[in-house]
Amino acid sequence: MLASMAIILWGATPAATRIAVEGIDPLTVGLMRTVTAALILFPLALLFKLPTPTDRQCWIDVLISGLTGFVGYTLLYTVGQKLTSTAHAALILASAPIFTGIIGAVIERKWITRNWIIGAVIALLGEGILITSRTIEVASASLSGDLLVLTSVIFVGTSYVVGGRSSSRIGSYATISWSLGFAGLMLVPLLYWRLFVTHFAPLHASLTSWLAVFYLVVFTSIIGWAAWYGAIGRAGVAHITPIQFTQPVVSLLIAVAILGETVTAPILLSVVVILTGLAITRK
């Protein structure tokens, strides 16, 4: 239930990000997304006296989760989304279960099955088809944008693993609050510089762009992450991460319905190859 909630909310994230960066520069969107969410959650964590990390390793996990999930992933993905199409970004995000599984296997020292390896190779082949294909219909999808989004997926896979591990010890809400709080504190100086030194304040952004930022802060960064960490903390990385294979489908439907993006033959081929690979990893 929690994992499904996160997937539905995150499924709209590529479209919401695209709408936000149409009116506000992507770096500012990424910074506002993390800092604003931190300003909401960190005081609540103190007010309700949420559990703090229990030992040194738990503190390290929370810190790494914040750095990778709310700094590295958020900034790289937001900038990358400006340089690529919503459909491309959504399908590249579909590789998150693969990177999460690999990182989880290394950190938790668990064996990866032969089917999982075969499925991962097939899914990554689908990602290769997507990233290397360029068509007139999807002129907004650049190689640099795709690679930035792909790099962000590696960061978020790391955050899933270490965040899920700390969630099993102090709870998902505590993990998300402390991780976001630390990340937000780190980015406050950069956001101040962006708004008041370089004068990049988005004063003339449309209401639609601001509503998109609101969605990214509340539904993506707070509710979505809390639900996901909670699911991983209860059921484990290996059991939960394959559910992400439904996310690109949700994202593509939204991209077509709301943004009017074109689903080309290479995109359809990538969908089939990626989802086939992800299905094989579950056998």
N, C-alpha and C positions, 0 to 999 in steps of 0.2 A: 504493500500500500504506500509506504513512504517513498520507495524507489520510483514507483509509478508517478506519484505526485511530482517528484523532482524532474522526471523525464518530460512530463507535460509542460511544466514551467520552463525548463531549459529548451524545449523544442521551439519556443517562441523567441529565444534569446538572439539568434542570428538576425531575425527580422527586426527586433527591437533595437539591436545595435546599429543596423543599417539605417534605420529611421533617425536614431540619435545623431549619428555622425554626418548625416546630410545637413544638419543645422549647426552642429558644434564640432570643433576639431576633435579627432579621435583620441589624442593623448589626454585632453581635458576630460572627455567622457570617461575614459578609463580611470583617471585619478578621482573624479567626482564619485564614480561608482563605488570605489573601495573606501574612500575617506568618509563619505556620507553614511554608508552602511556601518562603518566603525563608530561614528558619532551616535548612531541609534543604539547599537548593540552593547558597546562597551559600558555605558552608564547603567543599562539594564542589568548587565552581568554583575556589576557592583551592588546595585540596589537589591537584587534578589539573591545575592550572595551565592552565585553559582560556584560549583566546585572548581578549585584551581588544580593545575597539574600536580600529581602526587609525588613525583620524583624527577631527577635530572633528565632521564630519557623522555618522560612525558612532556617536560618543558621544551626539549629539543624538537619533539614531534610537532608540537603546537607552533613553534617558531618556523619550522620548515614548511608546515602546512600554509602558514600565512604568507611566507615569502614566495612559494611556488604557486599557490592557488589564487591569491588576491593581489599579488604584485606582478610576478612573471606572467602568469596566464592572462590576467585581466588586461594588462597593458599591451602585451603582444597580440592578443586576439582582437582587441578593439582597433588597434592600428591596422592589423592585417585585414579586418573586415572592410575597412574603408577602401582597400586596394583590391578587393576581390568581390565576387558575387555572393549573395546570400546562399544560393544553392551549393556553390563550391565550399564555402565555410562550413555549412551544415554537414556535408559529406566527409570533409576532412575531420570534423569533430567525431564522426562515427568511428574513427580509429582509436578513440580514447580507451575502449576496453582492451585493445591489444597492448597499448603501452602501459596501461594500468596493470594488466596481467604480468607483463614482463618485469616491471618494476617491483610488483608485489612478490613475484617469485624470487627475485634477487634479495629483497629486504627480509622477507619471511623465510627464505631458504626452503622453498617448496618446489617439488619436481613439476615440470610442465609435461603434459601428456603429448603423445605423437599427434593425435587429432587436433589438439590445440595449436601445435606448431604448424601443421598443414593449413588449418583454418586461418591462422595469423598471416601466413605467407600469401594466401589467396586474397585476404582482405587488404593487405598492403599493396598487392598488385593492382587492386581496384583503385586504391589511392593514387598509385603511379599513373594509371590511365587518366584519372581526373585531373591531376596536377599538370600533366604534360599536354593535355588536349586544349586547344585554343580555337574558338569558333567566333564568327562574326556576331552570332546571336548573343554570346556572353562576352562581349568586349570588355566588360568591367572586371573580369576575372584575370588578374595579372599573376605571373609566376612569383613575384616578390610577396604579394599578398597571400598566396597559397602557402608559401614556405613559412611566413610569419605565423599563420594559423596553425600549421603543422608543428612548429616549435612550441607554440602555446599548449598544444595537446600533451606534449611530453611533460611540461611543467604541471599541468593539471592532473595528469596520471600519478605523478609523485605526490601531489597534495591529497588525492583520493586515498592513497595507501596509508600515509602517515597520519592523515586526519581520521581515517577510519580506525586506526589502531588506538589513537588517543580517545576516540569516542567510546570505545569499548571499556575504557577505564574511568573517564570523568563525565561521559554523556555527550550527546551530539550538540546540544545547545551551548554547553560550556566550551566545547572545542571550537565551534564556529565563532563564538563571542571573543575568546582570547586570540584566536588566529586572526580574525578580522581587526580586532583592536590593535594588535601589534603592527599589522600591515598598514592600517590607517595612520597610525602615529608616524611610521616611517615615511609615508607619502605626503603628510601635511606640508613640509617645507617645499616639496616639489610643486604641489598644487598652489601654494602661496606664490611661488616664483612664476608659475604659469599665468595666474590671474592678475597679479599686481605688479610684477616686474616686467614681464614681456607684454602685459596688457592684452592678454588673449581672452579676456572675459567674454563669455557668450551672451552679451546683453541683447542681441537682436535675434536670438534663436526663436524658432516658432514654438507654439504651445505643444505641437505634436512631438517635437524633439525633446522637450522637457518631460512630457508624459512617458516617452520611451526611456529616458534616464531614470524616471521614477520606477518604472517596471524593472529595470536592470538592478536598481538598488534593493527594492523591497522583495520582489518575487524571485529574481535570479540569485542575487548575492546573499540574501538572508534566508528566506523560506526554502528555496531550492537546495542550497547547500546544507542547511540544518536537516532537511528530510533525507538527503543523500548520505550524510555522515551517520545519521541514525540508522538507516538501513544497513550500511556496511558494518557498523558497530554491532548490530544484532545478528546478521546472517553471514558476515565475512565478505572479503573482496571477491573471491572466486565465484561465489553464488550470485552476487548482486550485479557486478559489472556487465555481464552479458545482456542484461535488460536494456542497456544503452542502445542496442541495435535498433530499437524502435524510434529513437530520437531523430535520426535523419529523415525518417518518413514524415514525422510531424512537422519538422522544419521545412521540408520541401513543399508540403501542402500549404503551409502558411506563406512561403515565399511566392508561390504561384497565385494564391488567392488574394493576398493583400498587396504584394509588391508587383505583381504582374510579370514575374521573371519567367524566362523560357526554359523549359526542360529539354535539352538537346539530346541527341543520340549518345554522345560520349558520357553525359551525365546519367542517362538511363542504364547504360552498360556498367558504369561505375557502381550504381545502386545495386544491380544484380550481383556483381562480383563481390562487393564489400559485404552485403548481407549474407551471401552464400558462405563466405569465409567465416563470418561471425557465427553463423549457425553451426558450422562444423566444429568450432571451438567449444561448443556446448555439449558435443556428443562424448 
